[in-house]
Amino acid sequence: MGSFMAQGTRVARRVVPRAPYRARQSPSTVSVSAMPRYETSVATPWSAERAFEYLSDLEHFEEWDPGVTKAVRVEGDAPGVGAAYDVTVKSSMSSMTLRYETLVFAPPRRIEVLAETSSLRSFDVMTFDDRGDGGCVVTYTADLALKGFRAIGNPLLALAFKKIGDRAAQGLRRVLEGTEA
């Protein structure tokens, strides 16, 4: 077809349907599947009850996660839904305090905590499964993502997150007297 047409020629236009309009998602509803993820499982001689009691109190973070320098409960009298913790983590050049809130507290099986700032979202899930010999398997899943325009850096964050997660997993195995499951 030529680059121009004679006067009076009708041109058929193809209408390309537009994607339906979607409101921008709130940062708290973004799917965690788009986030860098780290997961580890530890087989421990500890019972699910004992492991849950210890790990559900985030004040213990600094005892096993070398990236955490301080963890303090700031809301709630004890671990449970609504309890909040200020967790200070060190990064390569500084430190940052994240406010983690307990969203799910289901002893001795599951705990979910969320920390969210204007630029970062961290969502952690711990599950506790009996092994049948009195011990349990603790599975710790952590999703961490940059938000907004910073989200373009999530692939690089995923690389650093693996290194950070490996150190935390080693500390978790040490404190739970366990092995990689």
PyMOL CGO cylinders between C-alpha atoms (Angstrom):
from pymol import cmd
from pymol.cgo import CYLINDER

trace = [
    CYLINDER, 0.00, 0.00, 0.00, 1.34, 3.45, -0.80, 0.3, 1, 1, 1, 1, 1, 1,
    CYLINDER, 1.34, 3.45, -0.80, 2.17, 6.06, 1.73, 0.3, 1, 1, 1, 1, 1, 1,
    CYLINDER, 2.17, 6.06, 1.73, -0.69, 8.27, 0.53, 0.3, 1, 1, 1, 1, 1, 1,
    CYLINDER, -0.69, 8.27, 0.53, -4.13, 7.70, -1.01, 0.3, 1, 1, 1, 1, 1, 1,
    CYLINDER, -4.13, 7.70, -1.01, -6.27, 9.48, -3.51, 0.3, 1, 1, 1, 1, 1, 1,
    CYLINDER, -6.27, 9.48, -3.51, -8.80, 11.92, -2.22, 0.3, 1, 1, 1, 1, 1, 1,
    CYLINDER, -8.80, 11.92, -2.22, -12.11, 10.32, -1.26, 0.3, 1, 1, 1, 1, 1, 1,
    CYLINDER, -12.11, 10.32, -1.26, -10.67, 6.91, -0.47, 0.3, 1, 1, 1, 1, 1, 1,
    CYLINDER, -10.67, 6.91, -0.47, -12.03, 5.47, 2.74, 0.3, 1, 1, 1, 1, 1, 1,
    CYLINDER, -12.03, 5.47, 2.74, -9.54, 3.95, 5.09, 0.3, 1, 1, 1, 1, 1, 1,
    CYLINDER, -9.54, 3.95, 5.09, -10.66, 1.16, 7.37, 0.3, 1, 1, 1, 1, 1, 1,
    CYLINDER, -10.66, 1.16, 7.37, -9.39, 1.62, 10.84, 0.3, 1, 1, 1, 1, 1, 1,
    CYLINDER, -9.39, 1.62, 10.84, -8.77, -1.24, 13.10, 0.3, 1, 1, 1, 1, 1, 1,
    CYLINDER, -8.77, -1.24, 13.10, -9.71, -0.55, 16.67, 0.3, 1, 1, 1, 1, 1, 1,
    CYLINDER, -9.71, -0.55, 16.67, -7.38, -2.11, 19.16, 0.3, 1, 1, 1, 1, 1, 1,
    CYLINDER, -7.38, -2.11, 19.16, -9.22, -2.81, 22.39, 0.3, 1, 1, 1, 1, 1, 1,
    CYLINDER, -9.22, -2.81, 22.39, -7.66, -1.18, 25.42, 0.3, 1, 1, 1, 1, 1, 1,
    CYLINDER, -7.66, -1.18, 25.42, -7.01, -3.11, 28.53, 0.3, 1, 1, 1, 1, 1, 1,
    CYLINDER, -7.01, -3.11, 28.53, -9.71, -2.51, 31.11, 0.3, 1, 1, 1, 1, 1, 1,
    CYLINDER, -9.71, -2.51, 31.11, -8.94, 0.29, 33.50, 0.3, 1, 1, 1, 1, 1, 1,
    CYLINDER, -8.94, 0.29, 33.50, -7.59, -0.87, 36.82, 0.3, 1, 1, 1, 1, 1, 1,
    CYLINDER, -7.59, -0.87, 36.82, -7.16, 1.31, 39.84, 0.3, 1, 1, 1, 1, 1, 1,
    CYLINDER, -7.16, 1.31, 39.84, -3.64, 1.42, 41.15, 0.3, 1, 1, 1, 1, 1, 1,
    CYLINDER, -3.64, 1.42, 41.15, -3.15, -1.23, 43.80, 0.3, 1, 1, 1, 1, 1, 1,
    CYLINDER, -3.15, -1.23, 43.80, -2.39, -0.23, 47.33, 0.3, 1, 1, 1, 1, 1, 1,
    CYLINDER, -2.39, -0.23, 47.33, 1.14, -1.29, 48.33, 0.3, 1, 1, 1, 1, 1, 1,
    CYLINDER, 1.14, -1.29, 48.33, -0.37, -3.58, 50.97, 0.3, 1, 1, 1, 1, 1, 1,
    CYLINDER, -0.37, -3.58, 50.97, -2.30, -5.56, 48.33, 0.3, 1, 1, 1, 1, 1, 1,
    CYLINDER, -2.30, -5.56, 48.33, 0.53, -6.16, 45.87, 0.3, 1, 1, 1, 1, 1, 1,
    CYLINDER, 0.53, -6.16, 45.87, 1.04, -9.85, 45.25, 0.3, 1, 1, 1, 1, 1, 1,
    CYLINDER, 1.04, -9.85, 45.25, 3.99, -11.23, 47.16, 0.3, 1, 1, 1, 1, 1, 1,
    CYLINDER, 3.99, -11.23, 47.16, 4.82, -13.46, 44.18, 0.3, 1, 1, 1, 1, 1, 1,
    CYLINDER, 4.82, -13.46, 44.18, 6.42, -10.43, 42.48, 0.3, 1, 1, 1, 1, 1, 1,
    CYLINDER, 6.42, -10.43, 42.48, 8.82, -9.97, 45.39, 0.3, 1, 1, 1, 1, 1, 1,
    CYLINDER, 8.82, -9.97, 45.39, 12.28, -11.40, 45.89, 0.3, 1, 1, 1, 1, 1, 1,
    CYLINDER, 12.28, -11.40, 45.89, 11.81, -14.47, 48.09, 0.3, 1, 1, 1, 1, 1, 1,
    CYLINDER, 11.81, -14.47, 48.09, 14.01, -16.46, 50.43, 0.3, 1, 1, 1, 1, 1, 1,
    CYLINDER, 14.01, -16.46, 50.43, 12.89, -19.75, 51.93, 0.3, 1, 1, 1, 1, 1, 1,
    CYLINDER, 12.89, -19.75, 51.93, 14.61, -22.17, 54.25, 0.3, 1, 1, 1, 1, 1, 1,
    CYLINDER, 14.61, -22.17, 54.25, 13.52, -25.20, 56.24, 0.3, 1, 1, 1, 1, 1, 1,
    CYLINDER, 13.52, -25.20, 56.24, 15.15, -26.42, 59.42, 0.3, 1, 1, 1, 1, 1, 1,
    CYLINDER, 15.15, -26.42, 59.42, 14.65, -29.86, 60.95, 0.3, 1, 1, 1, 1, 1, 1,
    CYLINDER, 14.65, -29.86, 60.95, 14.97, -29.39, 64.70, 0.3, 1, 1, 1, 1, 1, 1,
    CYLINDER, 14.97, -29.39, 64.70, 14.64, -31.64, 67.74, 0.3, 1, 1, 1, 1, 1, 1,
    CYLINDER, 14.64, -31.64, 67.74, 12.49, -28.87, 69.26, 0.3, 1, 1, 1, 1, 1, 1,
    CYLINDER, 12.49, -28.87, 69.26, 8.76, -29.53, 69.38, 0.3, 1, 1, 1, 1, 1, 1,
    CYLINDER, 8.76, -29.53, 69.38, 6.53, -27.35, 67.21, 0.3, 1, 1, 1, 1, 1, 1,
    CYLINDER, 6.53, -27.35, 67.21, 5.19, -25.74, 70.39, 0.3, 1, 1, 1, 1, 1, 1,
    CYLINDER, 5.19, -25.74, 70.39, 8.66, -24.81, 71.67, 0.3, 1, 1, 1, 1, 1, 1,
    CYLINDER, 8.66, -24.81, 71.67, 9.89, -23.55, 68.29, 0.3, 1, 1, 1, 1, 1, 1,
    CYLINDER, 9.89, -23.55, 68.29, 6.69, -21.55, 67.76, 0.3, 1, 1, 1, 1, 1, 1,
    CYLINDER, 6.69, -21.55, 67.76, 6.90, -19.99, 71.23, 0.3, 1, 1, 1, 1, 1, 1,
    CYLINDER, 6.90, -19.99, 71.23, 10.50, -18.92, 70.61, 0.3, 1, 1, 1, 1, 1, 1,
    CYLINDER, 10.50, -18.92, 70.61, 10.20, -17.66, 67.02, 0.3, 1, 1, 1, 1, 1, 1,
    CYLINDER, 10.20, -17.66, 67.02, 6.81, -15.98, 67.36, 0.3, 1, 1, 1, 1, 1, 1,
    CYLINDER, 6.81, -15.98, 67.36, 8.40, -13.50, 69.76, 0.3, 1, 1, 1, 1, 1, 1,
    CYLINDER, 8.40, -13.50, 69.76, 10.29, -11.35, 67.27, 0.3, 1, 1, 1, 1, 1, 1,
    CYLINDER, 10.29, -11.35, 67.27, 12.43, -9.96, 70.09, 0.3, 1, 1, 1, 1, 1, 1,
    CYLINDER, 12.43, -9.96, 70.09, 14.50, -13.12, 69.52, 0.3, 1, 1, 1, 1, 1, 1,
    CYLINDER, 14.50, -13.12, 69.52, 15.40, -12.07, 65.95, 0.3, 1, 1, 1, 1, 1, 1,
    CYLINDER, 15.40, -12.07, 65.95, 18.70, -10.55, 67.00, 0.3, 1, 1, 1, 1, 1, 1,
    CYLINDER, 18.70, -10.55, 67.00, 19.73, -13.84, 68.64, 0.3, 1, 1, 1, 1, 1, 1,
    CYLINDER, 19.73, -13.84, 68.64, 19.80, -15.73, 65.36, 0.3, 1, 1, 1, 1, 1, 1,
    CYLINDER, 19.80, -15.73, 65.36, 19.68, -13.25, 62.45, 0.3, 1, 1, 1, 1, 1, 1,
    CYLINDER, 19.68, -13.25, 62.45, 23.06, -11.51, 62.11, 0.3, 1, 1, 1, 1, 1, 1,
    CYLINDER, 23.06, -11.51, 62.11, 21.41, -8.77, 60.03, 0.3, 1, 1, 1, 1, 1, 1,
    CYLINDER, 21.41, -8.77, 60.03, 19.28, -7.69, 63.00, 0.3, 1, 1, 1, 1, 1, 1,
    CYLINDER, 19.28, -7.69, 63.00, 20.92, -5.48, 65.61, 0.3, 1, 1, 1, 1, 1, 1,
    CYLINDER, 20.92, -5.48, 65.61, 17.87, -4.84, 67.80, 0.3, 1, 1, 1, 1, 1, 1,
    CYLINDER, 17.87, -4.84, 67.80, 14.28, -6.07, 68.11, 0.3, 1, 1, 1, 1, 1, 1,
    CYLINDER, 14.28, -6.07, 68.11, 11.81, -4.61, 70.61, 0.3, 1, 1, 1, 1, 1, 1,
    CYLINDER, 11.81, -4.61, 70.61, 8.09, -5.26, 71.09, 0.3, 1, 1, 1, 1, 1, 1,
    CYLINDER, 8.09, -5.26, 71.09, 6.36, -1.88, 70.93, 0.3, 1, 1, 1, 1, 1, 1,
    CYLINDER, 6.36, -1.88, 70.93, 2.70, -2.95, 70.89, 0.3, 1, 1, 1, 1, 1, 1,
    CYLINDER, 2.70, -2.95, 70.89, 0.96, -5.79, 72.68, 0.3, 1, 1, 1, 1, 1, 1,
    CYLINDER, 0.96, -5.79, 72.68, 1.71, -7.47, 75.98, 0.3, 1, 1, 1, 1, 1, 1,
    CYLINDER, 1.71, -7.47, 75.98, 2.83, -10.72, 74.37, 0.3, 1, 1, 1, 1, 1, 1,
    CYLINDER, 2.83, -10.72, 74.37, 3.27, -12.22, 70.91, 0.3, 1, 1, 1, 1, 1, 1,
    CYLINDER, 3.27, -12.22, 70.91, -0.02, -12.45, 69.05, 0.3, 1, 1, 1, 1, 1, 1,
    CYLINDER, -0.02, -12.45, 69.05, -2.16, -10.78, 66.41, 0.3, 1, 1, 1, 1, 1, 1,
    CYLINDER, -2.16, -10.78, 66.41, -1.62, -7.04, 66.61, 0.3, 1, 1, 1, 1, 1, 1,
    CYLINDER, -1.62, -7.04, 66.61, 1.71, -7.26, 68.42, 0.3, 1, 1, 1, 1, 1, 1,
    CYLINDER, 1.71, -7.26, 68.42, 4.23, -4.95, 66.79, 0.3, 1, 1, 1, 1, 1, 1,
    CYLINDER, 4.23, -4.95, 66.79, 8.01, -4.98, 66.90, 0.3, 1, 1, 1, 1, 1, 1,
    CYLINDER, 8.01, -4.98, 66.90, 10.59, -2.42, 65.90, 0.3, 1, 1, 1, 1, 1, 1,
    CYLINDER, 10.59, -2.42, 65.90, 13.32, -4.45, 64.23, 0.3, 1, 1, 1, 1, 1, 1,
    CYLINDER, 13.32, -4.45, 64.23, 16.56, -2.64, 63.40, 0.3, 1, 1, 1, 1, 1, 1,
    CYLINDER, 16.56, -2.64, 63.40, 18.47, -4.14, 60.50, 0.3, 1, 1, 1, 1, 1, 1,
    CYLINDER, 18.47, -4.14, 60.50, 21.88, -3.18, 59.26, 0.3, 1, 1, 1, 1, 1, 1,
    CYLINDER, 21.88, -3.18, 59.26, 22.58, -2.56, 55.63, 0.3, 1, 1, 1, 1, 1, 1,
    CYLINDER, 22.58, -2.56, 55.63, 25.84, -1.94, 53.85, 0.3, 1, 1, 1, 1, 1, 1,
    CYLINDER, 25.84, -1.94, 53.85, 25.99, 1.75, 54.76, 0.3, 1, 1, 1, 1, 1, 1,
    CYLINDER, 25.99, 1.75, 54.76, 23.52, 2.34, 57.59, 0.3, 1, 1, 1, 1, 1, 1,
    CYLINDER, 23.52, 2.34, 57.59, 20.75, 0.79, 59.63, 0.3, 1, 1, 1, 1, 1, 1,
    CYLINDER, 20.75, 0.79, 59.63, 16.99, 0.94, 59.28, 0.3, 1, 1, 1, 1, 1, 1,
    CYLINDER, 16.99, 0.94, 59.28, 14.21, 0.22, 61.75, 0.3, 1, 1, 1, 1, 1, 1,
    CYLINDER, 14.21, 0.22, 61.75, 11.20, -1.63, 60.40, 0.3, 1, 1, 1, 1, 1, 1,
    CYLINDER, 11.20, -1.63, 60.40, 7.91, -1.91, 62.28, 0.3, 1, 1, 1, 1, 1, 1,
    CYLINDER, 7.91, -1.91, 62.28, 6.73, -5.53, 61.98, 0.3, 1, 1, 1, 1, 1, 1,
    CYLINDER, 6.73, -5.53, 61.98, 3.09, -6.25, 62.81, 0.3, 1, 1, 1, 1, 1, 1,
    CYLINDER, 3.09, -6.25, 62.81, 1.82, -9.75, 63.54, 0.3, 1, 1, 1, 1, 1, 1,
    CYLINDER, 1.82, -9.75, 63.54, -1.02, -10.52, 61.12, 0.3, 1, 1, 1, 1, 1, 1,
    CYLINDER, -1.02, -10.52, 61.12, -1.54, -14.25, 61.72, 0.3, 1, 1, 1, 1, 1, 1,
    CYLINDER, -1.54, -14.25, 61.72, -0.79, -16.05, 64.98, 0.3, 1, 1, 1, 1, 1, 1,
    CYLINDER, -0.79, -16.05, 64.98, -1.91, -19.69, 64.95, 0.3, 1, 1, 1, 1, 1, 1,
    CYLINDER, -1.91, -19.69, 64.95, -0.02, -21.64, 67.65, 0.3, 1, 1, 1, 1, 1, 1,
    CYLINDER, -0.02, -21.64, 67.65, 1.84, -23.85, 67.09, 0.3, 1, 1, 1, 1, 1, 1,
    CYLINDER, 1.84, -23.85, 67.09, 1.49, -23.93, 63.30, 0.3, 1, 1, 1, 1, 1, 1,
    CYLINDER, 1.49, -23.93, 63.30, 1.85, -20.52, 61.63, 0.3, 1, 1, 1, 1, 1, 1,
    CYLINDER, 1.85, -20.52, 61.63, 2.83, -16.91, 62.12, 0.3, 1, 1, 1, 1, 1, 1,
    CYLINDER, 2.83, -16.91, 62.12, 2.80, -14.11, 59.54, 0.3, 1, 1, 1, 1, 1, 1,
    CYLINDER, 2.80, -14.11, 59.54, 4.37, -10.69, 60.04, 0.3, 1, 1, 1, 1, 1, 1,
    CYLINDER, 4.37, -10.69, 60.04, 4.51, -7.62, 57.82, 0.3, 1, 1, 1, 1, 1, 1,
    CYLINDER, 4.51, -7.62, 57.82, 6.71, -4.54, 57.78, 0.3, 1, 1, 1, 1, 1, 1,
    CYLINDER, 6.71, -4.54, 57.78, 5.97, -1.80, 55.31, 0.3, 1, 1, 1, 1, 1, 1,
    CYLINDER, 5.97, -1.80, 55.31, 7.45, 1.62, 54.66, 0.3, 1, 1, 1, 1, 1, 1,
    CYLINDER, 7.45, 1.62, 54.66, 6.98, 4.02, 51.78, 0.3, 1, 1, 1, 1, 1, 1,
    CYLINDER, 6.98, 4.02, 51.78, 9.84, 2.33, 49.92, 0.3, 1, 1, 1, 1, 1, 1,
    CYLINDER, 9.84, 2.33, 49.92, 9.97, -1.28, 51.18, 0.3, 1, 1, 1, 1, 1, 1,
    CYLINDER, 9.97, -1.28, 51.18, 7.72, -4.21, 52.01, 0.3, 1, 1, 1, 1, 1, 1,
    CYLINDER, 7.72, -4.21, 52.01, 8.78, -7.26, 54.02, 0.3, 1, 1, 1, 1, 1, 1,
    CYLINDER, 8.78, -7.26, 54.02, 6.39, -10.17, 54.54, 0.3, 1, 1, 1, 1, 1, 1,
    CYLINDER, 6.39, -10.17, 54.54, 7.57, -13.17, 56.59, 0.3, 1, 1, 1, 1, 1, 1,
    CYLINDER, 7.57, -13.17, 56.59, 5.79, -16.47, 57.20, 0.3, 1, 1, 1, 1, 1, 1,
    CYLINDER, 5.79, -16.47, 57.20, 6.93, -19.20, 59.60, 0.3, 1, 1, 1, 1, 1, 1,
    CYLINDER, 6.93, -19.20, 59.60, 5.30, -22.62, 59.63, 0.3, 1, 1, 1, 1, 1, 1,
    CYLINDER, 5.30, -22.62, 59.63, 5.89, -25.45, 62.10, 0.3, 1, 1, 1, 1, 1, 1,
    CYLINDER, 5.89, -25.45, 62.10, 5.26, -29.07, 61.09, 0.3, 1, 1, 1, 1, 1, 1,
    CYLINDER, 5.26, -29.07, 61.09, 5.62, -32.05, 63.41, 0.3, 1, 1, 1, 1, 1, 1,
    CYLINDER, 5.62, -32.05, 63.41, 8.14, -34.68, 62.30, 0.3, 1, 1, 1, 1, 1, 1,
    CYLINDER, 8.14, -34.68, 62.30, 6.70, -37.58, 64.29, 0.3, 1, 1, 1, 1, 1, 1,
    CYLINDER, 6.70, -37.58, 64.29, 9.78, -38.01, 66.49, 0.3, 1, 1, 1, 1, 1, 1,
    CYLINDER, 9.78, -38.01, 66.49, 9.01, -35.14, 68.85, 0.3, 1, 1, 1, 1, 1, 1,
    CYLINDER, 9.01, -35.14, 68.85, 10.82, -32.60, 66.69, 0.3, 1, 1, 1, 1, 1, 1,
    CYLINDER, 10.82, -32.60, 66.69, 9.51, -30.39, 63.94, 0.3, 1, 1, 1, 1, 1, 1,
    CYLINDER, 9.51, -30.39, 63.94, 10.40, -28.74, 60.66, 0.3, 1, 1, 1, 1, 1, 1,
    CYLINDER, 10.40, -28.74, 60.66, 10.36, -24.95, 60.71, 0.3, 1, 1, 1, 1, 1, 1,
    CYLINDER, 10.36, -24.95, 60.71, 9.92, -23.33, 57.31, 0.3, 1, 1, 1, 1, 1, 1,
    CYLINDER, 9.92, -23.33, 57.31, 10.74, -19.65, 57.14, 0.3, 1, 1, 1, 1, 1, 1,
    CYLINDER, 10.74, -19.65, 57.14, 9.68, -17.75, 54.03, 0.3, 1, 1, 1, 1, 1, 1,
    CYLINDER, 9.68, -17.75, 54.03, 10.59, -14.10, 53.61, 0.3, 1, 1, 1, 1, 1, 1,
    CYLINDER, 10.59, -14.10, 53.61, 9.45, -11.85, 50.79, 0.3, 1, 1, 1, 1, 1, 1,
    CYLINDER, 9.45, -11.85, 50.79, 11.16, -8.49, 50.48, 0.3, 1, 1, 1, 1, 1, 1,
    CYLINDER, 11.16, -8.49, 50.48, 10.53, -5.88, 47.82, 0.3, 1, 1, 1, 1, 1, 1,
    CYLINDER, 10.53, -5.88, 47.82, 11.24, -2.31, 46.97, 0.3, 1, 1, 1, 1, 1, 1,
    CYLINDER, 11.24, -2.31, 46.97, 8.15, -0.25, 46.16, 0.3, 1, 1, 1, 1, 1, 1,
    CYLINDER, 8.15, -0.25, 46.16, 7.27, 2.51, 43.74, 0.3, 1, 1, 1, 1, 1, 1,
    CYLINDER, 7.27, 2.51, 43.74, 9.93, 3.62, 41.30, 0.3, 1, 1, 1, 1, 1, 1,
    CYLINDER, 9.93, 3.62, 41.30, 12.50, 1.71, 43.36, 0.3, 1, 1, 1, 1, 1, 1,
    CYLINDER, 12.50, 1.71, 43.36, 10.87, -1.60, 42.37, 0.3, 1, 1, 1, 1, 1, 1,
    CYLINDER, 10.87, -1.60, 42.37, 13.07, -1.65, 39.29, 0.3, 1, 1, 1, 1, 1, 1,
    CYLINDER, 13.07, -1.65, 39.29, 15.87, -2.64, 41.68, 0.3, 1, 1, 1, 1, 1, 1,
    CYLINDER, 15.87, -2.64, 41.68, 14.10, -5.81, 42.88, 0.3, 1, 1, 1, 1, 1, 1,
    CYLINDER, 14.10, -5.81, 42.88, 16.23, -8.15, 40.70, 0.3, 1, 1, 1, 1, 1, 1,
    CYLINDER, 16.23, -8.15, 40.70, 19.40, -6.78, 42.34, 0.3, 1, 1, 1, 1, 1, 1,
    CYLINDER, 19.40, -6.78, 42.34, 17.71, -6.93, 45.74, 0.3, 1, 1, 1, 1, 1, 1,
    CYLINDER, 17.71, -6.93, 45.74, 17.00, -10.63, 45.10, 0.3, 1, 1, 1, 1, 1, 1,
    CYLINDER, 17.00, -10.63, 45.10, 20.74, -11.30, 44.72, 0.3, 1, 1, 1, 1, 1, 1,
    CYLINDER, 20.74, -11.30, 44.72, 21.62, -9.53, 47.96, 0.3, 1, 1, 1, 1, 1, 1,
    CYLINDER, 21.62, -9.53, 47.96, 18.62, -11.06, 49.72, 0.3, 1, 1, 1, 1, 1, 1,
    CYLINDER, 18.62, -11.06, 49.72, 19.93, -14.58, 49.06, 0.3, 1, 1, 1, 1, 1, 1,
    CYLINDER, 19.93, -14.58, 49.06, 23.21, -13.76, 50.81, 0.3, 1, 1, 1, 1, 1, 1,
    CYLINDER, 23.21, -13.76, 50.81, 21.38, -12.12, 53.75, 0.3, 1, 1, 1, 1, 1, 1,
    CYLINDER, 21.38, -12.12, 53.75, 18.96, -15.05, 53.93, 0.3, 1, 1, 1, 1, 1, 1,
    CYLINDER, 18.96, -15.05, 53.93, 21.75, -17.63, 53.92, 0.3, 1, 1, 1, 1, 1, 1,
    CYLINDER, 21.75, -17.63, 53.92, 23.34, -15.99, 56.97, 0.3, 1, 1, 1, 1, 1, 1,
    CYLINDER, 23.34, -15.99, 56.97, 19.99, -15.83, 58.78, 0.3, 1, 1, 1, 1, 1, 1,
    CYLINDER, 19.99, -15.83, 58.78, 19.26, -19.49, 57.90, 0.3, 1, 1, 1, 1, 1, 1,
    CYLINDER, 19.26, -19.49, 57.90, 22.61, -20.51, 59.38, 0.3, 1, 1, 1, 1, 1, 1,
    CYLINDER, 22.61, -20.51, 59.38, 21.73, -18.65, 62.59, 0.3, 1, 1, 1, 1, 1, 1,
    CYLINDER, 21.73, -18.65, 62.59, 18.29, -20.24, 62.66, 0.3, 1, 1, 1, 1, 1, 1,
    CYLINDER, 18.29, -20.24, 62.66, 19.78, -23.73, 62.37, 0.3, 1, 1, 1, 1, 1, 1,
    CYLINDER, 19.78, -23.73, 62.37, 22.25, -22.90, 65.15, 0.3, 1, 1, 1, 1, 1, 1,
    CYLINDER, 22.25, -22.90, 65.15, 19.64, -21.58, 67.62, 0.3, 1, 1, 1, 1, 1, 1,
    CYLINDER, 19.64, -21.58, 67.62, 17.14, -24.38, 66.90, 0.3, 1, 1, 1, 1, 1, 1,
    CYLINDER, 17.14, -24.38, 66.90, 19.91, -27.00, 67.14, 0.3, 1, 1, 1, 1, 1, 1,
    CYLINDER, 19.91, -27.00, 67.14, 18.80, -28.21, 63.74, 0.3, 1, 1, 1, 1, 1, 1,
    CYLINDER, 18.80, -28.21, 63.74, 19.87, -29.11, 60.25, 0.3, 1, 1, 1, 1, 1, 1,
    CYLINDER, 19.87, -29.11, 60.25, 18.73, -28.09, 56.80, 0.3, 1, 1, 1, 1, 1, 1,
    CYLINDER, 18.73, -28.09, 56.80, 15.54, -29.96, 55.98, 0.3, 1, 1, 1, 1, 1, 1,
]
cmd.load_cgo(trace, "trace")
